[in-house]
Amino acid sequence: MTIRNDITIIGAGPAGLVCAIVLARAGCRVMVREMHSGVGHRFHDDFQGLENWSKEEDVLTEMRAAGIDTDFEYHGFDKGIAFDPAGQVHQVCGARPLFYLLRRGRTEGTLDRALLAQALRAGVAVRFGDRVRHLDGPGVLASGPRQAGMIAAGQIFETDMADGAWLALGKSLAPGGYSYLLVQGGRGTVASCMFTGFRDQALHVRATLEFFRRHAGLRMQNPRPFGGFGNMRLARSAMQGGHPVVGEQAGFQDALAGFGMRYAMRSGVLAAQSIIEGSDYAKRWHRELGPFMKTGVINRLIFNLAGEAGMNFMLRRLAKTDAGRLLRLAYGPSLARLPLLPVARWLYRAPLADPSCSHVDCDCVWCQHCKHDELR
């Protein structure tokens, strides 16, 4: 076993911090360099879902097996309500949690703060406000998305609503994507997750708020706007200048629904293991993440072509069975769907090729980000 002792990781997101933790616990000296003043800079204490359907193994068990403590706040959701484009209600349930609700941002209890604390306990050195122009020596690149293939915008709020999870489909709410409402312990997040139509972000957010007021009894106190973005692409090697690239910098994201945290953290583990063992990182992620990434692109093609009738059919099927089992089948590699991959890759819209957004005098989440936060 070959271990490089001094490793630099660029970026203190989940992928970078998980990589740092695994390396440090294997005896490496690790330095994380982050250009921002703290972790969670892209987030606002908003709720996000850590998906638990793509593999047979529970995602929390997977994290613990990799040596990552799950000491952040999380809540398992094994059921929720989904609305089809006609507003019809579908109760979706799973035999185990479909996802774990957790918070992202700078405050105590978030995934970001918990991973930072673990890294520090493991002996990782972390430097904030440290912009890296060039990386010399062994290292891992984990600086987050450089382009946006999807955006999410909405409100964070306090509420007296009961805990729950709601999802709604329809192009007026979220073109190419979905709207969601998540409530836990008197806190809530409501948003439109768009894969196109970025320039009309404000219209879709207003439509989403009105929809959930009518159909889910949305009640908000002290609402605050928030926005985020994600990047997905099928990388060739996820290597740059001889360094492994992890997380959303490599494009590790689900092309269908945009659930990327599991992929991001797993890529951090794989990069660390490749350094510890002196093995080929590209072969590792192609073997463990590649099939899911390819299936995600195929699923995105099917979703785009299905239309409202296809969405209605999908939700009816999910409501009639264990939704987690059906989603695992949909996300798992399939020889029957594999012939669609060349067409799916060709038709998959390149990031930022959204014709609705010229990126001139635009107020979408991505354009606002580019104005105030120079990319690395």
C-alpha positions as CSV (number, residue, x, y, z in Angstrom):
1,M,0.0,0.0,0.0
2,T,1.4,3.4,-1.1
3,I,0.3,6.5,0.9
4,R,1.2,10.0,0.0
5,N,1.6,11.9,3.2
6,D,1.0,15.5,2.2
7,I,-2.3,16.0,0.3
8,T,-3.9,19.2,-0.6
9,I,-7.7,19.4,-1.3
10,I,-9.1,22.4,-3.1
11,G,-12.6,23.1,-1.8
12,A,-14.4,22.4,1.5
13,G,-17.7,21.1,0.2
14,P,-19.0,17.6,1.2
15,A,-16.9,15.8,-1.5
16,G,-13.7,17.6,-0.4
17,L,-14.3,17.2,3.3
18,V,-15.2,13.5,3.0
19,C,-12.1,12.9,1.0
20,A,-10.0,14.7,3.6
21,I,-11.5,12.7,6.5
22,V,-10.8,9.4,4.8
23,L,-7.3,10.4,4.0
24,A,-6.5,11.8,7.4
25,R,-7.8,8.7,9.2
26,A,-5.5,6.6,7.0
27,G,-2.5,8.6,8.3
28,C,-2.1,11.3,5.6
29,R,-1.3,14.9,6.4
30,V,-4.1,16.8,4.7
31,M,-4.7,20.5,4.0
32,V,-8.0,21.7,2.8
33,R,-7.9,25.1,1.1
34,E,-11.2,27.0,0.6
35,M,-11.6,30.4,-1.1
36,H,-14.6,31.4,0.9
37,S,-14.7,32.4,4.6
38,G,-16.4,29.2,5.7
39,V,-18.2,26.0,4.8
40,G,-21.7,26.0,3.3
41,H,-21.3,29.4,1.5
42,R,-23.7,28.4,-1.3
43,F,-26.5,27.5,1.0
44,H,-28.9,29.2,3.4
45,D,-29.9,26.7,6.1
46,D,-32.3,25.3,3.6
47,F,-33.6,21.7,3.6
48,Q,-32.2,19.2,1.0
49,G,-32.8,15.5,0.5
50,L,-30.0,12.9,0.7
51,E,-31.5,10.3,-1.6
52,N,-31.8,6.7,-0.4
53,W,-33.2,4.9,-3.4
54,S,-30.4,4.4,-5.9
55,K,-28.7,1.5,-4.2
56,E,-29.8,-1.4,-2.0
57,E,-27.5,-0.2,0.8
58,D,-28.8,2.6,3.0
59,V,-26.9,5.8,2.3
60,L,-26.2,6.4,6.0
61,T,-24.8,2.8,6.3
62,E,-22.7,3.5,3.3
63,M,-21.3,6.7,4.8
64,R,-20.5,4.9,8.1
65,A,-18.8,2.0,6.3
66,A,-16.5,4.6,4.6
67,G,-15.6,6.1,8.0
68,I,-17.8,9.1,7.9
69,D,-19.8,9.8,11.1
70,T,-23.5,10.7,10.5
71,D,-23.6,13.2,13.4
72,F,-25.5,15.9,11.4
73,E,-29.2,16.5,11.9
74,Y,-31.3,14.2,9.6
75,H,-34.8,12.9,9.4
76,G,-35.9,9.9,7.4
77,F,-38.9,10.3,5.2
78,D,-40.6,7.1,4.0
79,K,-43.6,8.8,2.5
80,G,-44.7,12.0,0.8
81,I,-47.4,13.5,-1.5
82,A,-46.8,14.0,-5.2
83,F,-49.0,16.1,-7.5
84,D,-49.1,15.4,-11.2
85,P,-49.4,18.2,-13.7
86,A,-53.2,18.1,-13.4
87,G,-53.0,18.6,-9.7
88,Q,-54.1,15.1,-8.9
89,V,-52.7,13.7,-5.5
90,H,-50.6,10.6,-5.3
91,Q,-49.5,9.2,-2.0
92,V,-45.9,7.8,-2.4
93,C,-44.5,5.4,0.3
94,G,-41.4,3.3,0.7
95,A,-40.5,0.3,2.9
96,R,-37.6,2.3,4.2
97,P,-36.7,6.0,4.1
98,L,-36.9,7.3,0.5
99,F,-34.5,10.2,1.5
100,Y,-33.0,11.8,4.6
101,L,-33.9,15.4,5.1
102,L,-31.0,17.5,6.2
103,R,-29.9,21.1,6.2
104,R,-27.1,22.8,4.3
105,G,-25.3,26.0,5.2
106,R,-23.1,27.5,7.9
107,T,-25.1,26.8,11.1
108,E,-24.8,24.1,13.7
109,G,-26.5,20.8,12.7
110,T,-26.0,21.2,9.0
111,L,-24.1,18.6,6.9
112,D,-21.5,21.2,6.1
113,R,-20.6,22.1,9.7
114,A,-20.7,18.5,10.8
115,L,-18.2,17.4,8.1
116,L,-15.9,20.3,8.9
117,A,-15.9,19.3,12.6
118,Q,-15.1,15.7,11.7
119,A,-12.3,16.8,9.5
120,L,-10.8,19.0,12.2
121,R,-11.0,16.2,14.7
122,A,-9.2,13.9,12.3
123,G,-6.3,16.3,12.1
124,V,-7.1,18.0,8.8
125,A,-5.8,21.5,8.5
126,V,-8.4,23.9,6.9
127,R,-7.6,27.3,5.5
128,F,-10.4,29.6,4.6
129,G,-10.1,32.7,2.4
130,D,-7.4,30.9,0.4
131,R,-7.8,31.1,-3.4
132,V,-5.7,28.5,-5.2
133,R,-4.5,29.4,-8.7
134,H,-2.3,26.4,-9.3
135,L,-1.9,23.1,-7.4
136,D,1.6,21.7,-7.1
137,G,2.1,18.2,-5.6
138,P,-0.5,15.6,-4.7
139,G,-4.0,16.9,-4.4
140,V,-7.7,16.6,-5.1
141,L,-9.9,19.2,-6.9
142,A,-13.3,19.7,-5.2
143,S,-14.2,23.3,-5.8
144,G,-17.9,22.8,-6.7
145,P,-19.9,23.5,-9.9
146,R,-18.5,25.9,-12.5
147,Q,-21.7,25.8,-14.6
148,A,-25.4,25.4,-14.0
149,G,-27.5,22.6,-15.6
150,M,-30.3,23.3,-13.1
151,I,-31.3,25.9,-10.6
152,A,-33.5,26.0,-7.5
153,A,-35.1,29.1,-6.1
154,G,-37.7,29.7,-3.4
155,Q,-38.2,30.5,0.2
156,I,-37.0,29.4,3.6
157,F,-39.5,30.0,6.4
158,E,-40.9,29.2,9.8
159,T,-44.3,27.5,10.1
160,D,-46.8,25.8,12.2
161,M,-47.5,23.2,9.5
162,A,-47.1,19.5,10.3
163,D,-44.0,17.8,9.1
164,G,-44.2,16.5,5.5
165,A,-42.8,16.3,2.0
166,W,-44.6,17.4,-1.1
167,L,-43.6,17.3,-4.8
168,A,-45.3,18.8,-7.8
169,L,-44.7,18.4,-11.5
170,G,-45.7,20.8,-14.3
171,K,-43.9,23.2,-16.7
172,S,-45.6,26.3,-15.2
173,L,-44.1,25.4,-11.8
174,A,-40.7,24.0,-12.8
175,P,-39.9,23.5,-16.5
176,G,-38.0,20.3,-17.0
177,G,-38.0,19.7,-13.3
178,Y,-40.2,19.8,-10.2
179,S,-41.3,21.9,-7.3
180,Y,-41.0,20.8,-3.7
181,L,-42.1,21.7,-0.2
182,L,-40.3,20.3,2.8
183,V,-41.3,20.9,6.4
184,Q,-39.7,19.6,9.6
185,G,-39.8,20.8,13.2
186,G,-41.4,24.2,12.4
187,R,-39.0,25.0,9.6
188,G,-39.7,24.8,5.9
189,T,-38.2,25.1,2.4
190,V,-40.3,25.6,-0.7
191,A,-38.7,25.9,-4.2
192,S,-38.9,25.4,-7.9
193,C,-36.1,23.2,-9.3
194,M,-35.8,24.1,-13.0
195,F,-33.8,22.5,-15.7
196,T,-34.7,25.2,-18.2
197,G,-36.5,28.5,-18.2
198,F,-34.0,30.1,-15.9
199,R,-34.8,33.6,-17.1
200,D,-38.4,33.2,-15.8
201,Q,-37.3,32.1,-12.4
202,A,-39.5,34.6,-10.6
203,L,-42.6,33.5,-12.4
204,H,-42.0,29.9,-11.6
205,V,-41.3,30.6,-7.9
206,R,-44.6,32.6,-7.7
207,A,-46.5,29.8,-9.3
208,T,-44.9,27.3,-7.0
209,L,-45.9,29.3,-3.9
210,E,-49.4,29.7,-5.0
211,F,-49.7,26.0,-5.9
212,F,-48.6,24.8,-2.5
213,R,-50.8,27.4,-0.8
214,R,-53.9,25.9,-2.6
215,H,-53.0,22.3,-2.5
216,A,-50.8,21.7,0.6
217,G,-51.9,24.5,2.9
218,L,-48.6,26.3,2.8
219,R,-48.2,28.7,5.7
220,M,-45.0,30.8,6.0
221,Q,-43.7,33.1,8.7
222,N,-40.5,35.1,8.3
223,P,-39.9,33.9,4.8
224,R,-36.4,34.5,3.3
225,P,-35.5,34.0,-0.4
226,F,-32.8,31.5,-1.4
227,G,-31.4,30.0,-4.5
228,G,-29.0,27.3,-5.6
229,F,-27.6,25.6,-8.7
230,G,-26.1,22.3,-9.7
231,N,-23.9,20.9,-12.4
232,M,-24.1,17.6,-14.1
233,R,-22.0,16.1,-16.9
234,L,-20.6,12.8,-18.0
235,A,-16.8,13.2,-17.4
236,R,-14.3,11.2,-19.4
237,S,-11.8,10.6,-16.6
238,A,-12.5,13.2,-13.8
239,M,-8.8,13.9,-13.8
240,Q,-7.2,17.3,-14.2
241,G,-3.5,17.9,-14.3
242,G,-3.0,14.4,-12.8
243,H,-5.4,15.2,-9.9
244,P,-8.7,13.5,-9.1
245,V,-11.7,15.8,-9.5
246,V,-14.6,15.1,-7.2
247,G,-18.2,16.2,-6.5
248,E,-19.9,18.7,-8.8
249,Q,-16.6,20.0,-10.2
250,A,-16.5,16.7,-11.9
251,G,-20.2,16.8,-12.7
252,F,-21.2,14.0,-10.4
253,Q,-24.9,14.7,-10.1
254,D,-28.2,12.9,-11.0
255,A,-29.3,14.2,-14.3
256,L,-32.9,13.3,-13.7
257,A,-33.7,14.8,-10.3
258,G,-30.5,16.7,-9.3
259,F,-29.9,14.7,-6.1
260,G,-26.1,14.9,-6.0
261,M,-24.9,14.7,-2.4
262,R,-24.6,10.9,-2.4
263,Y,-22.6,10.9,-5.6
264,A,-20.5,13.8,-4.5
265,M,-19.5,12.2,-1.1
266,R,-19.0,8.8,-2.7
267,S,-16.6,10.3,-5.3
268,G,-14.6,11.9,-2.4
269,V,-14.3,8.5,-0.8
270,L,-13.2,6.9,-4.1
271,A,-10.6,9.6,-4.6
272,A,-9.2,9.1,-1.1
273,Q,-9.0,5.3,-1.5
274,S,-7.2,5.6,-4.9
275,I,-4.6,7.8,-3.2
276,I,-4.2,5.5,-0.2
277,E,-3.9,2.4,-2.3
278,G,-2.1,3.9,-5.3
279,S,-4.9,2.8,-7.6
280,D,-6.6,4.3,-10.6
281,Y,-9.3,6.8,-9.6
282,A,-10.8,7.0,-13.1
283,K,-11.4,3.2,-13.1
284,R,-12.9,3.3,-9.6
285,W,-15.5,6.0,-10.3
286,H,-16.3,4.6,-13.7
287,R,-17.0,1.2,-12.0
288,E,-19.0,2.5,-9.0
289,L,-20.6,5.8,-10.2
290,G,-20.5,5.5,-14.0
291,P,-23.5,3.2,-14.4
292,F,-25.7,5.5,-12.3
293,M,-24.5,8.6,-14.1
294,K,-25.3,7.0,-17.5
295,T,-28.7,5.8,-16.3
296,G,-29.4,9.3,-15.1
297,V,-28.9,10.8,-18.5
298,I,-31.1,8.1,-20.1
299,N,-33.8,8.8,-17.5
300,R,-33.5,12.5,-18.3
301,L,-34.2,11.7,-21.9
302,I,-37.2,9.6,-21.1
303,F,-38.6,12.3,-18.7
304,N,-38.1,15.0,-21.4
305,L,-39.9,12.9,-24.0
306,A,-42.7,11.5,-21.8
307,G,-44.7,14.7,-21.4
308,E,-47.5,15.1,-19.0
309,A,-49.1,11.7,-19.8
310,G,-45.8,10.1,-18.9
311,M,-45.5,12.0,-15.7
312,N,-49.0,10.9,-14.7
313,F,-48.2,7.3,-15.5
314,M,-45.0,7.4,-13.5
315,L,-46.7,8.8,-10.4
316,R,-49.5,6.3,-10.6
317,R,-47.0,3.5,-10.6
318,L,-45.0,4.9,-7.7
319,A,-48.2,5.2,-5.7
320,K,-49.1,1.6,-6.2
321,T,-46.0,-0.1,-4.9
322,D,-42.9,0.4,-2.7
323,A,-41.6,3.6,-4.3
324,G,-38.1,3.0,-3.2
325,R,-37.9,-0.4,-4.9
326,L,-39.3,1.0,-8.1
327,L,-36.9,3.9,-8.1
328,R,-34.0,1.5,-7.5
329,L,-35.1,-0.4,-10.6
330,A,-35.3,2.9,-12.5
331,Y,-31.9,4.1,-11.4
332,G,-30.1,0.8,-11.7
333,P,-28.1,0.0,-14.8
334,S,-30.3,-1.7,-17.5
335,L,-29.2,-3.5,-20.6
336,A,-32.6,-2.8,-22.1
337,R,-32.1,1.0,-21.8
338,L,-28.4,1.1,-22.6
339,P,-28.9,1.4,-26.4
340,L,-30.6,4.8,-25.6
341,L,-27.3,6.2,-24.2
342,P,-25.8,7.6,-27.4
343,V,-29.0,9.4,-28.2
344,A,-29.4,10.6,-24.6
345,R,-25.9,11.9,-24.5
346,W,-26.3,13.7,-27.8
347,L,-29.6,15.3,-26.8
348,Y,-28.7,16.1,-23.2
349,R,-28.5,19.9,-23.1
350,A,-25.1,21.3,-22.5
351,P,-24.9,23.4,-19.3
352,L,-26.0,27.0,-19.7
353,A,-27.3,26.3,-23.3
354,D,-30.8,27.4,-22.0
355,P,-32.2,29.6,-24.8
356,S,-34.5,31.4,-22.3
357,C,-31.5,32.9,-20.5
358,S,-29.1,35.2,-22.4
359,H,-27.1,35.9,-19.2
360,V,-27.5,39.6,-20.0
361,D,-29.6,41.6,-17.5
362,C,-30.9,38.3,-16.0
363,D,-31.8,37.7,-12.4
364,C,-31.7,33.9,-12.3
365,V,-29.8,32.3,-9.5
366,W,-26.8,31.4,-11.8
367,C,-26.4,34.8,-13.3
368,Q,-26.6,36.5,-9.8
369,H,-24.0,34.1,-8.6
370,C,-21.6,34.9,-11.5
371,K,-22.0,38.6,-10.7
372,H,-20.9,38.5,-7.1
373,D,-18.8,35.3,-6.8
374,E,-15.8,35.0,-9.2
375,L,-15.4,31.4,-10.3
376,R,-12.3,29.5,-9.5
